[in-house]
Each structure stands twice: as structure tokens, then as C-alpha cells.
Amino acid sequence: MNKSELINALSEETNFSKKDIAKVLASFTRIIERTLKTGNKVSLTGFGTYWLSHRPARVGINPATKERINLPAVNVPRFKPGKHLKEQLRST
């Protein structure tokens, strides 16, 4: 499911306009990004938790040339599904 399909599905289920759903979805993603940038978690009970994980600098290998390259430290978003989501997906 892509973003426009999600907007359509939410619009059908809630009877809100697609324009309003798009605004809410954009705000939702901005709030999650802003919260993660400050180092805080976003927990949606039953669905899951988003958090930011730090990956330290390391030495990697370019697969095309086999040359060693230095990879910088980066922050990576993570997601852990909640109990309810796991249970729903196991039963399918």
C-alpha cells in the first residue's frame, strides 16, 4: 500500500475528505520526525514504538571494487511492533 492508497482507504473508512486525510497524515509524519530528532520515542499502544538508534562509524567494503571505505556514524529510525499488531499478523 502506498501513500495515496492509504489516504483513499482512510477516507472511505472515516468519511473525511481525502484532502483532510492527507493533511492529517502529513502532520502525523512531521510530528514523528520531529519527536525522533529530539531523541524521544513515539509509542502507539498496541501498534508499536518508533525510536532513533545510533549506528557508530565503521569500515565497509565497496562491493563493486572491494575497496575499503569509511562509513560515518548515522542515526537510524527503528520500529518495534506492539503486542496487538503481532497477534493480528500471526493469525493471518
C-alpha positions as CSV (number, residue, x, y, z in Angstrom):
1,M,0.0,0.0,0.0
2,N,1.4,3.4,-1.0
3,K,0.5,6.8,0.5
4,S,-2.3,7.6,-1.9
5,E,-3.9,4.1,-1.3
6,L,-3.7,4.7,2.4
7,I,-5.3,8.1,2.0
8,N,-8.1,6.6,-0.1
9,A,-8.6,3.8,2.5
10,L,-8.7,6.2,5.4
11,S,-11.1,8.5,3.6
12,E,-13.5,5.6,2.8
13,E,-13.4,4.3,6.4
14,T,-13.8,7.6,8.1
15,N,-15.9,9.6,5.6
16,F,-13.4,12.5,5.9
17,S,-12.3,14.1,2.6
18,K,-9.1,12.9,1.0
19,K,-7.7,16.4,1.4
20,D,-8.2,16.4,5.1
21,I,-6.8,12.9,5.5
22,A,-3.7,14.0,3.5
23,K,-3.2,16.9,5.9
24,V,-3.5,14.7,9.0
25,L,-1.1,12.1,7.5
26,A,1.5,14.8,6.7
27,S,1.1,16.3,10.2
28,F,1.5,12.8,11.7
29,T,4.7,12.1,9.9
30,R,6.1,15.5,10.7
31,I,5.4,15.1,14.4
32,I,7.0,11.6,14.4
33,E,10.1,13.0,12.6
34,R,10.4,16.0,15.0
35,T,10.0,13.8,18.1
36,L,12.6,11.3,16.9
37,K,15.0,14.1,16.1
38,T,14.8,15.3,19.7
39,G,15.8,11.7,20.8
40,N,12.4,10.8,22.2
41,K,10.3,7.7,21.4
42,V,6.8,7.6,19.8
43,S,4.7,4.8,21.3
44,L,1.3,3.9,19.8
45,T,-0.1,1.4,22.3
46,G,-1.0,-1.9,20.6
47,F,0.6,-0.8,17.3
48,G,4.3,-0.3,18.1
49,T,7.1,2.0,19.0
50,Y,9.4,4.2,16.9
51,W,12.8,5.3,18.2
52,L,16.1,6.6,16.9
53,S,19.1,4.3,17.1
54,H,22.8,5.4,16.7
55,R,25.0,3.4,14.3
56,P,28.7,4.1,15.0
57,A,31.2,4.9,12.3
58,R,32.7,1.7,10.8
59,V,34.8,0.5,7.9
60,G,32.9,-1.0,5.0
61,I,33.7,-2.6,1.7
62,N,32.6,-1.3,-1.7
63,P,31.1,-4.5,-3.3
64,A,32.0,-3.4,-6.9
65,T,35.7,-2.6,-6.3
66,K,36.3,-4.5,-3.0
67,E,37.9,-1.2,-1.8
68,R,37.6,-0.4,2.0
69,I,35.6,2.7,2.7
70,N,35.0,4.6,5.9
71,L,31.3,4.9,6.7
72,P,30.3,7.7,9.0
73,A,28.2,7.4,12.2
74,V,24.5,7.7,11.5
75,N,21.2,7.8,13.3
76,V,18.7,5.2,12.0
77,P,14.9,5.1,12.7
78,R,13.7,1.8,14.2
79,F,10.3,0.3,14.8
80,K,9.2,-2.5,17.1
81,P,5.6,-3.8,16.6
82,G,3.3,-3.9,19.6
83,K,1.7,-6.9,21.1
84,H,-1.7,-6.4,19.4
85,L,-0.2,-5.9,16.0
86,K,1.9,-9.0,16.3
87,E,-1.1,-11.1,17.4
88,Q,-3.2,-9.8,14.5
89,L,-0.5,-10.7,12.0
90,R,0.2,-14.1,13.4
91,S,-3.5,-15.1,13.0
92,T,-3.5,-14.4,9.2
